[in-house]
């Protein structure tokens, strides 16, 4: 059954349009009729009562905005008549009670992962190239092209085939503008030589020198976190030599993070090499030798408690908070009940949900750490004339996310309802089973980069508008909030939560389906679209103003 409108929480004074509604029509919800003063596009909200200027607009059961002038029942909520507002928050003793979901279907399930000597289990087996400074990016590009093409990790050559066709048309004087570039057959890729090495990844970045020393210090911790990641089997480090981020600093941070780090690692410094050619060829040769050893590691069964799933949303729409995010949240609750770890980040997208977060945090010290991080982040944004209220993008607003509090209250649904066991600053490792908060920006790539640094071995990424974000070492699974997006951008979407909007599936059913997909992805039985497309996005956070 296709429902027309939805009230997310009993206390809300807005309704969400689940389909396009016309001006002048009457909409009924639970025995109450509402005459629409104007057209309400799907995903947008309309007021269920007359409100005065400054009154509280309630959605998800909490304050999300205030009218800028008197508004009538049945009129559409927009940026013209509403401004962001969020409730104040503080620490208070609170006895949060959580009823864990029924996990009998998953109790004895396992996934096939890569077991590391420190007890962690990876969902993939990657070799990682790390530059200490942006000066080495070009060398990494040369190495990437050589290794990917020869060892079978290159993406399909259909784009090269398209350019080749354009060249042929041009050389023969034929029409180019209307040429059909839908290449049906592409060059057959080279068979992957190392069957148990899922990829060779490269962390190109723009840091390591030229900025403030604190940026290099944070970058060092980030790179150490990636080297230590459960999905990484070995590392090749490329250094220029004179940069701010010295190899010794990186090695110190690596030992601090994991004193027993024992993965194969090769370090090269260009200013001590005989030539660039010698540097690159030696790096390739030594890495190749290590790949022959890493290839001997095979997948073995592990309990689901060994999974660490990061949850993220990007390109969100008005359905994200009522379909994809709650479904991922139910999956999160299932994993927490099974003893696994879930990482919820994006601090600008927790604005307006702070009191709920604080009340759910088990440890007072962790709750106060959250308040400190959140306050400092908000203050730093406001100090330069910005603020969390400026977080929603034009695309978010166009598709119904009018204020940051609306966006945030929908975004936090990804974390489910479990108690929060720990609060982590950027790059800190999650060690406690359960739901963990990680301080990152809302920026898609900066946030996924930070989740992987805190130990996520899979990332569930919900989207309502579509986004191609991936990560070099952590497989990213795209979850659509609506079926139209899945139909339009199916090449990047893995799971469709549109059936929740149509009433064909429940949130709980979709949550279980998502966990089933995660088990298959963690075992290498399905390859998420972002991994297939080599969407290896990596942007370190400089701790500046990034929303």
C-alpha positions as CSV (number, residue, x, y, z in Angstrom):
1,X,0.0,0.0,0.0
2,X,1.4,3.4,-1.0
3,X,0.8,5.9,1.8
4,X,0.4,9.5,1.0
5,X,1.8,11.2,4.2
6,X,3.6,10.2,7.4
7,X,3.9,11.6,10.9
8,X,7.4,10.5,12.0
9,X,6.7,11.1,15.8
10,X,3.4,11.4,17.6
11,X,4.4,14.9,18.9
12,X,5.2,16.3,15.5
13,X,3.3,19.3,14.1
14,X,4.4,18.6,10.5
15,X,3.6,15.8,8.1
16,X,5.9,14.4,5.4
17,X,4.5,14.0,1.9
18,X,5.3,10.6,0.6
19,X,4.1,11.5,-2.9
20,X,3.4,14.8,-4.7
21,X,0.3,16.5,-3.2
22,X,-1.7,19.2,-5.0
23,X,-2.8,22.6,-3.7
24,X,-6.5,22.6,-2.6
25,X,-6.8,18.9,-2.0
26,X,-7.6,17.4,1.4
27,X,-5.3,14.9,2.9
28,X,-6.4,12.6,5.8
29,X,-4.1,11.1,8.4
30,X,-5.3,9.0,11.3
31,X,-8.8,10.5,11.1
32,X,-7.8,14.1,10.8
33,X,-8.2,16.0,7.5
34,X,-5.8,18.7,6.3
35,X,-6.7,21.2,3.5
36,X,-3.5,22.0,1.6
37,X,-2.9,25.7,1.0
38,X,-0.2,24.9,-1.6
39,X,1.4,22.0,-3.5
40,X,3.6,19.8,-1.4
41,X,6.2,17.9,-3.4
42,X,7.1,14.4,-2.2
43,X,9.8,14.5,0.6
44,X,8.6,18.0,1.8
45,X,6.6,18.8,4.9
46,X,3.5,20.8,5.7
47,X,2.2,22.2,8.9
48,X,-0.6,20.4,10.7
49,X,-1.7,23.5,12.7
50,X,-1.5,27.3,12.6
51,X,1.8,28.5,14.1
52,X,2.8,32.0,15.3
53,X,6.2,33.6,14.6
54,X,8.8,32.0,16.9
55,X,6.7,28.9,17.8
56,X,8.3,25.5,18.0
57,X,8.3,23.3,14.9
58,X,8.5,19.7,16.1
59,X,9.7,16.8,13.9
60,X,11.2,13.5,15.2
61,X,9.6,14.6,18.5
62,X,12.1,17.4,18.9
63,X,12.6,21.1,18.0
64,X,13.9,21.5,14.4
65,X,13.0,25.1,13.6
66,X,10.9,28.2,14.2
67,X,8.5,30.1,11.8
68,X,9.8,33.5,10.8
69,X,6.2,34.7,10.5
70,X,2.8,33.3,11.1
71,X,2.1,30.2,9.1
72,X,-1.2,28.3,8.3
73,X,-2.1,24.7,8.6
74,X,-1.6,23.0,5.3
75,X,1.2,25.3,4.1
76,X,4.6,24.0,3.0
77,X,7.6,24.3,5.2
78,X,10.4,26.1,3.4
79,X,13.6,28.1,3.9
80,X,11.4,31.2,3.3
81,X,9.2,30.7,6.4
82,X,11.4,28.6,8.7
83,X,14.8,29.0,10.3
84,X,16.9,26.4,12.0
85,X,16.5,26.0,15.8
86,X,17.7,23.3,18.1
87,X,17.1,22.6,21.8
88,X,19.8,23.3,24.4
89,X,21.6,20.4,25.9
90,X,23.6,19.5,29.0
91,X,24.8,16.5,30.9
92,X,22.3,15.0,33.3
93,X,22.1,11.6,35.1
94,X,19.9,9.5,32.9
95,X,18.9,5.8,33.2
96,X,18.7,4.9,29.5
97,X,16.9,1.6,28.8
98,X,17.5,-0.3,25.6
99,X,15.6,-3.3,24.4
100,X,17.9,-5.2,22.0
101,X,16.3,-6.6,18.9
102,X,15.8,-10.3,18.4
103,X,19.0,-11.7,16.8
104,X,18.2,-15.4,16.8
105,X,18.5,-15.5,12.9
106,X,22.1,-14.3,13.2
107,X,23.3,-15.7,16.5
108,X,25.5,-18.4,15.0
109,X,26.3,-16.8,11.7
110,X,29.9,-16.1,10.6
111,X,31.7,-14.3,7.8
112,X,34.8,-15.3,6.0
113,X,37.5,-12.6,6.7
114,X,41.2,-12.1,6.9
115,X,42.5,-12.8,10.4
116,X,45.4,-10.6,11.6
117,X,47.9,-11.4,14.3
118,X,46.4,-8.8,16.7
119,X,43.0,-10.6,16.7
120,X,41.3,-8.2,14.3
121,X,39.6,-9.6,11.2
122,X,39.5,-7.7,7.9
123,X,36.8,-7.9,5.3
124,X,39.4,-7.3,2.5
125,X,43.1,-7.9,1.9
126,X,44.8,-4.8,0.5
127,X,48.3,-3.7,0.0
128,X,48.7,0.0,0.8
129,X,51.0,2.7,-0.6
130,X,51.4,5.7,1.7
131,X,53.1,9.0,0.8
132,X,54.5,11.1,3.6
133,X,54.1,14.2,1.5
134,X,52.2,15.4,-1.5
135,X,55.5,15.6,-3.4
136,X,55.4,11.8,-3.8
137,X,51.9,11.7,-5.4
138,X,53.2,11.6,-8.9
139,X,55.5,8.7,-8.1
140,X,52.5,6.9,-6.7
141,X,50.5,7.6,-9.8
142,X,53.3,6.0,-11.9
143,X,53.4,2.9,-9.7
144,X,49.6,2.6,-9.6
145,X,49.4,2.5,-13.4
146,X,52.1,0.0,-13.7
147,X,50.8,-2.4,-11.0
148,X,47.1,-2.0,-11.7
149,X,47.4,-2.7,-15.4
150,X,49.9,-5.6,-15.2
151,X,48.4,-7.3,-12.1
152,X,44.8,-7.1,-13.1
153,X,43.4,-4.3,-10.8
154,X,42.6,-1.7,-13.5
155,X,39.0,-0.7,-14.1
156,X,37.5,-1.8,-17.4
157,X,38.9,-0.1,-20.5
158,X,35.5,1.0,-21.9
159,X,36.4,4.6,-21.4
160,X,39.7,4.2,-23.3
161,X,37.7,2.4,-25.9
162,X,35.4,5.3,-26.2
163,X,38.2,7.8,-26.6
164,X,39.8,5.4,-29.2
165,X,36.5,5.4,-31.1
166,X,36.3,9.2,-31.1
167,X,39.9,9.4,-32.4
168,X,39.0,7.0,-35.3
169,X,35.9,9.1,-36.1
170,X,37.9,12.3,-36.1
171,X,40.7,10.9,-38.2
172,X,38.3,9.6,-40.8
173,X,36.3,12.8,-40.9
174,X,33.1,11.3,-39.5
175,X,30.5,12.8,-37.2
176,X,31.6,13.0,-33.5
177,X,28.9,15.0,-31.8
178,X,26.2,12.4,-32.1
179,X,28.5,9.3,-32.0
180,X,27.2,6.4,-29.9
181,X,29.8,5.9,-27.1
182,X,27.8,3.2,-25.3
183,X,30.6,0.7,-25.7
184,X,29.1,-2.8,-25.5
185,X,32.4,-4.6,-25.4
186,X,35.5,-3.4,-23.7
187,X,39.0,-4.7,-23.7
188,X,39.2,-7.9,-21.6
189,X,41.1,-7.0,-18.3
190,X,44.2,-8.8,-17.3
191,X,43.4,-11.7,-15.0
192,X,44.2,-10.9,-11.4
193,X,47.6,-12.5,-10.6
194,X,47.2,-12.5,-6.8
195,X,43.8,-14.0,-6.1
196,X,43.9,-13.4,-2.4
197,X,45.0,-9.7,-2.7
198,X,41.8,-7.7,-3.1
199,X,43.5,-4.6,-4.3
200,X,46.6,-2.3,-4.3
201,X,45.6,1.0,-2.8
202,X,47.2,4.5,-2.8
203,X,46.6,7.3,-0.3
204,X,47.4,10.3,-2.4
205,X,46.9,13.5,-0.4
206,X,47.9,17.2,-0.3
207,X,49.5,17.3,3.1
208,X,52.7,16.5,4.9
209,X,54.4,19.8,4.4
210,X,53.7,23.5,3.8
211,X,51.0,23.8,6.4
212,X,51.0,24.2,10.1
213,X,52.8,21.5,12.1
214,X,49.6,20.4,13.8
215,X,48.2,19.4,10.3
216,X,51.2,17.1,9.8
217,X,50.8,15.7,13.3
218,X,47.1,14.8,12.7
219,X,48.0,13.4,9.2
220,X,50.7,11.2,10.8
221,X,48.1,9.6,13.1
222,X,45.7,9.2,10.2
223,X,48.2,7.4,8.0
224,X,49.3,5.2,10.9
225,X,45.7,4.3,11.4
226,X,45.4,3.2,7.8
227,X,48.6,1.2,8.0
228,X,47.2,-0.6,11.0
229,X,43.7,-1.1,9.5
230,X,42.5,-4.8,9.6
231,X,41.8,-4.7,5.8
232,X,45.5,-3.8,5.1
233,X,48.0,-6.7,4.8
234,X,51.1,-4.6,4.1
235,X,52.5,-1.1,3.4
236,X,54.9,0.7,1.2
237,X,55.9,4.1,2.4
238,X,57.1,6.8,0.0
239,X,59.0,9.8,1.5
240,X,60.7,12.8,-0.1
241,X,62.9,13.4,2.9
242,X,62.7,17.1,3.8
243,X,59.0,17.3,4.6
244,X,57.4,18.3,7.9
245,X,55.9,14.8,8.4
246,X,59.1,12.7,8.9
247,X,59.1,8.9,8.6
248,X,60.2,8.6,12.2
249,X,57.1,10.5,13.4
250,X,54.9,8.2,11.4
251,X,56.6,5.1,12.8
252,X,56.2,6.5,16.3
253,X,52.5,7.0,15.9
254,X,52.2,3.6,14.4
255,X,53.8,2.0,17.4
256,X,51.7,4.1,19.8
257,X,48.6,2.8,18.0
258,X,49.7,-0.8,17.9
259,X,52.9,-1.7,19.8
260,X,52.8,-5.2,18.2
261,X,52.5,-4.0,14.6
262,X,54.1,-6.8,12.5
263,X,52.8,-6.3,8.9
264,X,55.4,-6.2,6.1
265,X,56.4,-2.6,5.4
266,X,58.9,-1.0,3.0
267,X,60.1,2.6,3.4
268,X,61.7,4.6,0.6
269,X,63.1,8.1,0.7
270,X,63.6,9.8,-2.6
271,X,66.3,12.3,-1.6
272,X,68.5,9.3,-0.6
273,X,67.9,7.4,-3.8
274,X,70.2,7.3,-6.9
275,X,67.4,8.4,-9.2
276,X,63.7,8.6,-9.5
277,X,63.7,5.5,-11.8
278,X,65.7,3.5,-9.3
279,X,63.4,4.6,-6.5
280,X,60.2,3.5,-8.4
281,X,61.6,0.2,-9.7
282,X,63.0,-0.8,-6.3
283,X,59.6,0.1,-4.6
284,X,57.8,-2.0,-7.2
285,X,60.2,-4.9,-6.9
286,X,60.1,-5.2,-3.1
287,X,56.4,-4.7,-3.0
288,X,55.9,-7.4,-5.6
289,X,57.9,-9.9,-3.5
290,X,55.8,-9.1,-0.4
291,X,52.6,-9.5,-2.5
292,X,53.6,-13.1,-3.2
293,X,53.6,-13.7,0.6
294,X,50.4,-11.7,1.3
295,X,48.7,-13.7,-1.4
296,X,49.1,-16.8,0.9
297,X,46.6,-15.3,3.4
298,X,43.1,-16.8,2.9
299,X,39.7,-16.0,4.2
300,X,38.5,-17.9,7.3
301,X,35.3,-18.0,9.4
302,X,34.9,-15.3,12.0
303,X,31.9,-14.4,14.3
304,X,29.9,-11.3,13.4
305,X,31.2,-9.7,16.6
306,X,34.4,-9.1,14.7
307,X,32.7,-6.7,12.3
308,X,33.1,-3.0,12.7
309,X,30.5,-1.1,10.5
310,X,30.7,2.7,10.0
311,X,27.3,4.4,9.1
312,X,27.3,7.5,6.9
313,X,24.8,9.5,4.9
314,X,25.5,11.8,2.0
315,X,23.4,13.4,-0.7
316,X,20.5,13.0,1.7
317,X,16.9,13.8,0.9
318,X,13.6,14.1,2.7
319,X,13.2,10.3,2.7
320,X,16.6,9.5,4.1
321,X,15.5,9.9,7.7
322,X,12.4,7.7,7.4
323,X,13.6,4.9,5.2
324,X,17.3,4.2,4.6
325,X,18.7,5.7,7.8
326,X,16.3,3.9,10.2
327,X,16.8,0.6,8.2
328,X,20.6,1.0,8.6
329,X,19.9,1.9,12.3
330,X,18.1,-1.4,12.8
331,X,21.0,-3.2,11.2
332,X,23.3,-1.3,13.6
333,X,21.2,-2.4,16.6
334,X,21.4,-6.0,15.3
335,X,25.2,-5.9,15.1
336,X,25.5,-4.3,18.5
337,X,23.3,-7.0,20.0
338,X,25.7,-9.6,18.4
339,X,28.7,-8.0,20.0
340,X,30.0,-6.0,17.0
341,X,31.0,-2.4,16.7
342,X,29.1,0.5,15.0
343,X,30.7,3.9,14.3
344,X,28.4,7.0,14.0
345,X,30.2,10.2,13.1
346,X,29.5,13.5,11.3
347,X,29.3,15.9,14.3
348,X,27.7,18.8,12.3
349,X,24.8,16.3,11.6
350,X,24.2,15.7,15.3
351,X,23.1,19.3,15.8
352,X,19.7,19.2,17.5
353,X,20.1,15.6,18.7
354,X,22.7,16.3,21.4
355,X,20.5,15.7,24.4
356,X,19.4,12.3,23.1
357,X,23.1,11.4,22.4
358,X,24.1,12.5,25.9
359,X,21.3,10.6,27.6
360,X,22.2,7.5,25.7
361,X,25.9,7.6,26.6
362,X,26.8,5.0,29.2
363,X,29.8,6.7,30.8
364,X,29.7,10.3,32.1
365,X,33.3,11.0,31.0
366,X,32.4,10.0,27.5
367,X,29.2,12.1,27.6
368,X,31.2,15.2,28.7
369,X,33.9,14.4,26.0
370,X,31.1,14.6,23.4
371,X,29.9,17.9,24.8
372,X,33.4,19.3,24.7
373,X,34.1,18.1,21.1
374,X,30.7,19.3,19.9
375,X,31.0,22.7,21.6
376,X,34.6,23.3,20.3
377,X,33.6,22.3,16.8
378,X,30.5,24.6,16.8
379,X,32.5,27.5,18.2
380,X,35.2,27.1,15.6
381,X,32.6,27.3,12.9
382,X,30.9,30.3,14.4
383,X,34.2,32.1,14.9
384,X,34.6,32.5,11.1
385,X,30.9,33.5,10.5
386,X,29.7,30.0,9.7
387,X,27.8,27.5,11.9
388,X,26.1,24.1,11.8
389,X,22.9,25.8,10.7
390,X,24.6,26.3,7.3
391,X,25.2,22.5,6.9
392,X,22.3,21.6,4.6
393,X,23.4,21.8,0.9
394,X,21.2,23.2,-1.9
395,X,20.4,19.6,-2.9
396,X,19.3,18.7,0.7
397,X,17.0,21.7,0.8
398,X,15.6,21.1,-2.6
399,X,14.6,17.6,-1.5
400,X,13.0,18.5,1.8
401,X,15.8,19.0,4.4
402,X,15.0,22.6,5.3
403,X,17.0,23.0,8.5
404,X,20.1,21.3,10.0
405,X,18.1,20.0,12.9
406,X,15.8,18.2,10.5
407,X,18.7,16.8,8.6
408,X,20.5,15.8,11.8
409,X,17.5,14.1,13.5
410,X,17.1,12.0,10.3
411,X,20.9,11.3,10.1
412,X,21.2,10.1,13.6
413,X,18.8,7.3,12.9
414,X,21.7,5.4,11.2
415,X,23.1,4.7,14.7
416,X,20.0,2.9,15.8
417,X,18.8,3.1,19.4
418,X,21.6,1.3,21.3
419,X,23.5,2.9,24.2
420,X,26.6,4.8,23.3
421,X,29.7,3.1,24.8
422,X,32.4,5.5,23.8
423,X,33.2,8.9,22.2
424,X,36.2,9.1,19.9
425,X,38.1,12.1,18.6
426,X,39.4,12.0,15.0
427,X,41.7,9.0,14.3
428,X,41.1,7.4,17.7
429,X,40.5,3.6,17.5
430,X,37.2,2.1,18.5
431,X,38.0,-0.7,21.0
432,X,34.7,-1.1,22.8
433,X,31.9,-3.4,21.3
434,X,28.8,-1.4,20.8
435,X,27.8,2.0,19.3
436,X,30.7,4.5,19.2
437,X,30.7,8.2,18.2
438,X,33.5,9.5,16.1
439,X,34.2,13.2,15.6
440,X,34.4,13.9,11.9
441,X,32.9,16.6,9.6
442,X,29.8,15.8,7.6
443,X,31.7,16.1,4.4
444,X,31.3,12.7,2.7
445,X,34.9,11.9,2.0
446,X,36.4,13.4,5.1
447,X,33.8,11.5,7.2
448,X,34.4,8.1,5.5
449,X,38.2,8.7,5.8
450,X,37.7,9.3,9.5
451,X,35.5,6.2,10.0
452,X,38.1,3.9,8.4
453,X,40.8,5.5,10.7
454,X,38.7,4.5,13.7
455,X,38.6,0.9,12.5
456,X,35.5,0.5,10.3
457,X,35.9,-2.6,8.1
458,X,32.6,-1.9,6.2
459,X,30.8,1.4,5.7
460,X,27.0,1.6,5.1
461,X,26.4,4.9,3.2
462,X,22.8,6.0,2.7
463,X,21.9,8.5,0.0
464,X,18.7,10.0,-1.4
465,X,20.2,12.0,-4.2
466,X,23.1,9.8,-5.2
467,X,26.9,10.1,-4.5
468,X,29.9,8.1,-5.8
469,X,31.9,8.3,-2.6
470,X,34.1,5.3,-1.7
471,X,37.2,4.6,0.4
472,X,40.6,3.0,-0.4
473,X,40.7,0.4,2.4
474,X,37.1,0.1,3.6
475,X,34.4,-1.2,1.3
476,X,31.5,1.3,1.0
477,X,28.0,-0.1,0.6
478,X,25.5,2.4,-0.9
479,X,21.9,2.3,0.4
480,X,19.2,4.3,-1.4
481,X,16.4,6.0,0.4
482,X,14.0,5.8,-2.6
483,X,13.5,3.5,-5.6
484,X,13.6,6.3,-8.2
485,X,17.2,6.9,-7.3
486,X,18.0,3.2,-7.5
487,X,16.5,3.0,-10.9
488,X,18.3,6.2,-12.1
489,X,21.7,5.5,-10.6
490,X,21.7,1.7,-10.2
491,X,25.4,1.6,-11.2
492,X,26.4,3.0,-7.8
493,X,23.5,1.7,-5.5
494,X,23.8,-1.6,-3.7
495,X,20.6,-1.7,-1.7
496,X,17.2,0.0,-2.2
497,X,15.1,1.1,0.8
498,X,12.4,2.5,-1.4
499,X,10.0,-0.4,-0.5
500,X,9.8,1.2,3.0
501,X,8.2,4.3,1.5
502,X,5.8,2.3,-0.6
503,X,4.8,0.3,2.4
504,X,6.0,-3.0,0.9
505,X,8.7,-3.6,3.5
506,X,9.2,-2.7,7.1
507,X,12.2,-1.0,8.6
508,X,13.0,-4.2,10.5
509,X,12.8,-6.3,7.3
510,X,15.1,-4.0,5.4
511,X,17.5,-3.8,8.4
512,X,17.9,-7.6,8.3
513,X,18.4,-7.5,4.6
514,X,21.1,-4.9,5.0
515,X,22.9,-7.1,7.6
516,X,22.7,-10.1,5.2
517,X,24.3,-8.0,2.5
518,X,27.1,-6.9,4.9
519,X,27.9,-10.5,5.7
520,X,28.2,-11.3,2.0
521,X,30.3,-8.2,1.4
522,X,32.5,-9.0,4.4
523,X,33.1,-12.5,3.0
524,X,33.9,-11.3,-0.5
525,X,30.8,-13.0,-1.9
526,X,29.5,-9.7,-3.3
527,X,31.6,-6.7,-4.3
528,X,30.0,-3.3,-3.5
529,X,29.6,-1.0,-6.5
530,X,32.0,1.6,-5.1
531,X,34.7,-1.1,-4.9
532,X,34.0,-2.3,-8.4
533,X,34.4,1.2,-9.7
534,X,37.7,1.9,-7.7
535,X,36.1,4.8,-5.9
536,X,39.0,5.3,-3.6
537,X,38.3,8.7,-2.1
538,X,40.7,9.9,0.7
539,X,40.7,13.4,2.2
540,X,42.4,14.0,5.6
541,X,40.6,16.5,7.8
542,X,42.8,19.5,8.7
543,X,40.5,20.3,11.6
544,X,39.6,23.6,10.0
545,X,36.0,24.6,9.3
546,X,34.5,21.7,7.4
547,X,30.8,21.0,7.7
